[in-house]
Amino acid sequence: MDESDREGDGQMRKIFSFLLKAIISLFILTGLFLGTVYIVNVISSKSEAAKIKTYGQLVSVDGKNMNVTIQGKGEETVVLLPGYGTAAPGLDYQPLVKELSPFYRVVVIEPFGYGLSEVSDKARTIENIVAEIHECLQQLNIHRYTLMGHSIAGIYGLDYVNQYKDEVTAFVGIDSSFPTQGGLEELPAGAYKLLKNSGFYRLLVKLNPDQIIAPAVDAETKAQIRMLSLKNMMNPNIISESENFKHNFQAAESFSFPADLPVIFFLADDNMDVPDWVPKHKEQIKDSVHGKVMTLEGEHYLHHTRSKEIVQNFRSFMAGIQ
């Protein structure tokens, strides 16, 4: 081997050594980054657990505590049910409660796994969810009420108003789901759980706070919603509910709204995700003696931006019936 060959061999060894060191450094830095994200999440979660403020009251349901808020002193009662995955219904519904409470007693139920409610060991089937909501109201000695719900509450509400038709005086859907809407594939719960447990969900929220859907409330309440979102995201009940989407929607297909039950839907005018969104809701009330569909400008969380219109039109609707 002549001198030029030796120099070439030495140069290759230097390049190889540099690349090896670079790869090792990259692995070390990646490990440090992943470890830091995980540790920050663990420490932050423990710190936030002490900062989450209680609100509402706890009701014993099936041996677990379900959180409920009650506001307003009206003679009639409105019971609010949340959409899927709403981290803190008692806080999320604040704009709507503010508009309803001068006229009604307003009850916001946080199902198991939501808000400050405990996590249940039972599967999140439509049968269990409806039975638990009813038991909660029975424990509160509430026996006559309007059922008002957002999104997936339209599915649970269909079952509910048929089982307890002597108790429900009206149903109000806020951009509520209907049984045959489709697009309800089971969520990649394992991936979401890993995202949460690894700390990357917290990191993503830090980088883009708008991922947390919240109404226009004060900064302290927004902070509470953020902490509860990080706490409740993909807990066992939220995962179970997504795993039961298909069963729950199919089970609701066998129900229709009782013809004599007043039903009003408030729908977002820009819902382009589900074909025939408005016509399908009109079809749901085609046999109703008192049924109405209203579209409002806005997105899916209409109660964040159109609470005043919702309450005004709901009151007018009910007054027309009476």
FENCOR-V292214 format. One record per backbone hydrogen bond with DSSP energy under -1.0 kcal/mol. NH is the residue of the N-H (numbers start at 1). CO is the residue of the C=O. If there is no record, write none. Layout:
nh=NH co=CO
nh=NH co=CO
This chain:
nh=6 co=2
nh=7 co=3
nh=8 co=4
nh=9 co=5
nh=10 co=6
nh=11 co=7
nh=12 co=8
nh=13 co=9
nh=14 co=10
nh=15 co=11
nh=16 co=12
nh=17 co=13
nh=18 co=14
nh=19 co=15
nh=20 co=16
nh=21 co=17
nh=22 co=18
nh=23 co=19
nh=24 co=20
nh=25 co=21
nh=26 co=22
nh=27 co=23
nh=28 co=24
nh=29 co=25
nh=30 co=26
nh=31 co=27
nh=32 co=28
nh=33 co=29
nh=34 co=30
nh=35 co=31
nh=36 co=32
nh=37 co=33
nh=38 co=34
nh=39 co=35
nh=40 co=36
nh=41 co=37
nh=42 co=38
nh=43 co=39
nh=44 co=40
nh=45 co=41
nh=46 co=42
nh=47 co=43
nh=48 co=44
nh=49 co=45
nh=51 co=48
nh=52 co=48
nh=57 co=68
nh=59 co=66
nh=61 co=64
nh=64 co=61
nh=66 co=59
nh=68 co=57
nh=69 co=108
nh=71 co=106
nh=78 co=105
nh=79 co=146
nh=80 co=107
nh=81 co=148
nh=86 co=83
nh=91 co=88
nh=92 co=88
nh=93 co=89
nh=94 co=91
nh=97 co=93
nh=98 co=94
nh=99 co=95
nh=100 co=96
nh=101 co=97
nh=103 co=100
nh=104 co=100
nh=105 co=76
nh=106 co=71
nh=107 co=78
nh=108 co=69
nh=109 co=80
nh=110 co=67
nh=113 co=118
nh=114 co=111
nh=115 co=87
nh=117 co=114
nh=118 co=65
nh=125 co=123
nh=129 co=125
nh=130 co=126
nh=131 co=127
nh=132 co=128
nh=133 co=129
nh=134 co=130
nh=135 co=131
nh=136 co=132
nh=137 co=133
nh=138 co=134
nh=139 co=135
nh=140 co=136
nh=141 co=138
nh=142 co=137
nh=145 co=167
nh=146 co=77
nh=147 co=170
nh=148 co=79
nh=149 co=172
nh=150 co=81
nh=151 co=174
nh=153 co=150
nh=154 co=151
nh=155 co=152
nh=156 co=152
nh=157 co=153
nh=159 co=155
nh=160 co=156
nh=161 co=157
nh=163 co=159
nh=164 co=160
nh=167 co=164
nh=168 co=164
nh=169 co=145
nh=171 co=262
nh=172 co=147
nh=173 co=264
nh=174 co=149
nh=175 co=266
nh=177 co=151
nh=181 co=178
nh=189 co=187
nh=192 co=188
nh=193 co=189
nh=194 co=190
nh=195 co=191
nh=196 co=192
nh=197 co=193
nh=198 co=194
nh=201 co=195
nh=203 co=199
nh=204 co=200
nh=205 co=201
nh=206 co=202
nh=207 co=203
nh=208 co=204
nh=211 co=208
nh=212 co=209
nh=217 co=215
nh=222 co=218
nh=223 co=219
nh=224 co=220
nh=225 co=221
nh=226 co=222
nh=227 co=223
nh=228 co=224
nh=229 co=225
nh=230 co=226
nh=231 co=227
nh=232 co=228
nh=233 co=229
nh=235 co=232
nh=239 co=235
nh=240 co=236
nh=241 co=237
nh=242 co=238
nh=243 co=239
nh=244 co=240
nh=245 co=242
nh=248 co=244
nh=249 co=245
nh=250 co=246
nh=251 co=247
nh=252 co=248
nh=254 co=251
nh=255 co=252
nh=261 co=258
nh=263 co=290
nh=264 co=171
nh=265 co=292
nh=266 co=173
nh=267 co=294
nh=269 co=296
nh=272 co=270
nh=280 co=276
nh=281 co=277
nh=282 co=278
nh=283 co=279
nh=284 co=280
nh=286 co=283
nh=288 co=285
nh=289 co=259
nh=292 co=263
nh=294 co=265
nh=296 co=267
nh=302 co=300
nh=304 co=301
nh=306 co=302
nh=310 co=306
nh=311 co=307
nh=312 co=308
nh=313 co=309
nh=314 co=310
nh=315 co=311
nh=316 co=312
nh=317 co=313
nh=318 co=314
nh=319 co=315
nh=320 co=316
nh=321 co=317
nh=322 co=318
